[in-house]
Amino acid sequence: MWTTHYDILIVGAGVAGSALAHALSTISRPKGKEPLRVCVLERSLAEPDRIVGELLQPGGLAALEELGLEECVEGIDAVPVQGYCVVLDGKPVHIPYPSERTGRSFHHGRFIQALRAKAKQARGVQVIEATVTDLIECPVTGRVLGVRATRKDTGAEDKEAFFADLTVVADGCFSNFRTAVMGAAGRKPETKSHFVGAVLNDVHLPIDKHGTVVLVKGSGPVLLYQIGTHDTRMLVDVKAPLPSDLKAHILENLVPQLPSALHIPIQKALESDRLRRMPNSFLPPTEQGGRHTKEGVLLLGDAWNMRHPLTGGGMMCAFNDVVIIRDLLTEVVDLSEWKEVSSLLHRWHWRRKALASTVNILSVALYDLFGADDDLLEVLRVGCFKYFELGGDCINGPVSLLSGITASPAVLFWHFFSVALYSIWAMFMHPHTEIDANGKPVTVVPTLDQYPYLVIKSIQILWTACIVFLPLMWTEVRWW
Ligand SMILES: Cc1cc2nc3c(=O)[nH]c(=O)nc-3n(C[C@H](O)[C@H](O)[C@H](O)COP(=O)(O)OP(=O)(O)OC[C@H]3O[C@@H](n4cnc5c(N)ncnc54)[C@H](O)[C@@H]3O)c2cc1C
């Protein structure tokens, strides 16, 4: 039964698991001590073909460099990303990353294979193709001692036991072990919408080497970014209930609102490609290592904390988490001593807050605005676009938050409520289009007699902004 014993077991060799395996091999050990013995169990080592994790923000690239994994974006036809272009009603606004920082976009599978190659070469790390089916718990204390898994290469049906002082579960957004590990402290992921993905061939985006976000009426945003010399990813946000014919929905309702240069490539892609779909989930982080969570195990990556993928922050958070855990683990003397690990988990939880909270809150708040589905959110969406048009700190601030260059929920709070106030100002002062008595569109500025109505609407807009932002902030500051 006691077949194999390691220092650390990692379930899943995706973004977080592979990076952690490599990072553990770089931890300096006391003189005379062996390198950590790490086992990574991954259900399929074949190149994944998924529509996730294709744009790494500059902050994520910096974390990748800190982990000594920067080579993983070399030789995979990755594209440097210089910022964003947001389009509303056919009008673009240019949002470059500050200080000439860049991110990278790529085919997810190629990047994962590069990360896995690094993990396989790492000292003390063994990567095994096996599906983990259960956690092994001590019948007396309930502590997790390891996992049971079925190997792929042997073809054996039998489950094999793997034991370790510490088990790290990094099995992604559909984690099978989240509930078992978190116990009563666990929360359920909330699915905000779905992304439907296709790859377009040889298209020119409005601004080269910039992610494009098109704000469309009656639907969530459409994202486009180049993932290879000839390939551009299109992700279409679709809210529940999903249309029965997704292709028809995209062609009839969304394509007419996208830049005309994209119409034919999208049509071709929809004819030739299978549409893929992924849920866009939000799962706030709950502190691990407390009374309710299991001993001997921890969750990492999407298994523990998820944000809306609109802002492409998932991999950045995962790499940043690995950087922090690696540094904290250097101080742990005995991994089997849960008190030590538990204190590490406490420090990790709060040390990651600056970046992770900023990215988590921003992703959902921005999604609520960009996917506006009522009148008040629509005012905020237009106001947000106009805020970007002001330029200067009104674009540098938000894009630095989104890209992980600035990690500060306080700065995020400032920009979010600045957008809300500017939206109200714009509603009073800026011309907008109305339909006149003859059914023709005319441009008008609000008149004094409309002011009482607009004052009431302003209060409602501020309230809406609070309802969007403050509960998200709460999910990050609550400490139990
Ligand atoms: C539609 C969409 C688009 C996204 N786009 C971006 C983006 O552009 N940029 C970005 O930074 N983030 C993006 N994200 C988020 C990003 O993909 C995740 O945050 C990231 O992949 C999380 O890494 P992970 O290691 O936790 O999970 P994963 O990378 O999913 O890895 C989990 C691994 O565990 C393995 N596994 C699962 N179960 C088992 C088991 N029982 N036994 C053994 N192995 C198992 C899986 O095979 C997989 O290899 C996107 C998410 C979505 C939904």
PDBQT file of the ligand as one rigid body, heavy atoms in Angstrom, charges set to zero:
ROOT
HETATM    1  C1  LIG A 501     -12.404  31.315 -21.535  1.00  0.00    +0.000 C 
HETATM    2  C2  LIG A 501     -11.201  31.604 -20.690  1.00  0.00    +0.000 A 
HETATM    3  C3  LIG A 501     -10.167  32.362 -21.212  1.00  0.00    +0.000 A 
HETATM    4  C4  LIG A 501      -9.053  32.654 -20.423  1.00  0.00    +0.000 A 
HETATM    5  N1  LIG A 501      -8.059  33.437 -20.949  1.00  0.00    +0.000 NA
HETATM    6  C5  LIG A 501      -7.016  33.794 -20.173  1.00  0.00    +0.000 A 
HETATM    7  C6  LIG A 501      -5.980  34.626 -20.693  1.00  0.00    +0.000 A 
HETATM    8  O1  LIG A 501      -5.994  35.028 -21.849  1.00  0.00    +0.000 OA
HETATM    9  N2  LIG A 501      -4.964  34.960 -19.851  1.00  0.00    +0.000 N 
HETATM   10  C7  LIG A 501      -4.898  34.502 -18.561  1.00  0.00    +0.000 A 
HETATM   11  O2  LIG A 501      -3.953  34.846 -17.842  1.00  0.00    +0.000 OA
HETATM   12  N3  LIG A 501      -5.857  33.693 -18.057  1.00  0.00    +0.000 NA
HETATM   13  C8  LIG A 501      -6.898  33.320 -18.836  1.00  0.00    +0.000 A 
HETATM   14  N4  LIG A 501      -7.852  32.477 -18.337  1.00  0.00    +0.000 N 
HETATM   15  C9  LIG A 501      -7.653  31.900 -16.995  1.00  0.00    +0.000 C 
HETATM   16  C10 LIG A 501      -6.539  30.839 -17.032  1.00  0.00    +0.000 C 
HETATM   17  O3  LIG A 501      -6.759  29.942 -18.079  1.00  0.00    +0.000 OA
HETATM   18  C11 LIG A 501      -6.494  30.118 -15.706  1.00  0.00    +0.000 C 
HETATM   19  O4  LIG A 501      -6.434  31.057 -14.658  1.00  0.00    +0.000 OA
HETATM   20  C12 LIG A 501      -5.283  29.185 -15.611  1.00  0.00    +0.000 C 
HETATM   21  O5  LIG A 501      -5.270  28.253 -16.659  1.00  0.00    +0.000 OA
HETATM   22  C13 LIG A 501      -5.331  28.468 -14.261  1.00  0.00    +0.000 C 
HETATM   23  O6  LIG A 501      -4.276  27.551 -14.173  1.00  0.00    +0.000 OA
HETATM   24  P1  LIG A 501      -4.439  26.205 -13.325  1.00  0.00    +0.000 P 
HETATM   25  O7  LIG A 501      -3.088  25.591 -13.316  1.00  0.00    +0.000 OA
HETATM   26  O8  LIG A 501      -5.126  26.487 -12.068  1.00  0.00    +0.000 OA
HETATM   27  O9  LIG A 501      -5.433  25.304 -14.182  1.00  0.00    +0.000 OA
HETATM   28  P2  LIG A 501      -5.172  24.626 -15.578  1.00  0.00    +0.000 P 
HETATM   29  O10 LIG A 501      -4.181  25.415 -16.376  1.00  0.00    +0.000 OA
HETATM   30  O11 LIG A 501      -6.510  24.388 -16.170  1.00  0.00    +0.000 OA
HETATM   31  O12 LIG A 501      -4.483  23.241 -15.221  1.00  0.00    +0.000 OA
HETATM   32  C14 LIG A 501      -5.156  22.193 -14.555  1.00  0.00    +0.000 C 
HETATM   33  C15 LIG A 501      -4.468  20.894 -14.925  1.00  0.00    +0.000 C 
HETATM   34  O13 LIG A 501      -4.930  19.867 -14.067  1.00  0.00    +0.000 OA
HETATM   35  C16 LIG A 501      -5.130  18.697 -14.841  1.00  0.00    +0.000 C 
HETATM   36  N5  LIG A 501      -6.096  17.870 -14.117  1.00  0.00    +0.000 N 
HETATM   37  C17 LIG A 501      -7.399  18.143 -13.870  1.00  0.00    +0.000 A 
HETATM   38  N6  LIG A 501      -7.961  17.163 -13.144  1.00  0.00    +0.000 NA
HETATM   39  C18 LIG A 501      -6.982  16.253 -12.925  1.00  0.00    +0.000 A 
HETATM   40  C19 LIG A 501      -6.951  15.001 -12.235  1.00  0.00    +0.000 A 
HETATM   41  N7  LIG A 501      -8.030  14.506 -11.633  1.00  0.00    +0.000 N 
HETATM   42  N8  LIG A 501      -5.795  14.312 -12.221  1.00  0.00    +0.000 NA
HETATM   43  C20 LIG A 501      -4.671  14.794 -12.805  1.00  0.00    +0.000 A 
HETATM   44  N9  LIG A 501      -4.652  15.960 -13.482  1.00  0.00    +0.000 NA
HETATM   45  C21 LIG A 501      -5.788  16.683 -13.532  1.00  0.00    +0.000 A 
HETATM   46  C22 LIG A 501      -5.628  19.221 -16.169  1.00  0.00    +0.000 C 
HETATM   47  O14 LIG A 501      -5.458  18.262 -17.199  1.00  0.00    +0.000 OA
HETATM   48  C23 LIG A 501      -4.758  20.454 -16.347  1.00  0.00    +0.000 C 
HETATM   49  O15 LIG A 501      -3.559  20.160 -17.019  1.00  0.00    +0.000 OA
HETATM   50  C24 LIG A 501      -8.973  32.162 -19.101  1.00  0.00    +0.000 A 
HETATM   51  C25 LIG A 501     -10.017  31.398 -18.574  1.00  0.00    +0.000 A 
HETATM   52  C26 LIG A 501     -11.124  31.128 -19.353  1.00  0.00    +0.000 A 
HETATM   53  C27 LIG A 501     -12.246  30.316 -18.783  1.00  0.00    +0.000 C 
ENDROOT
TORSDOF 0
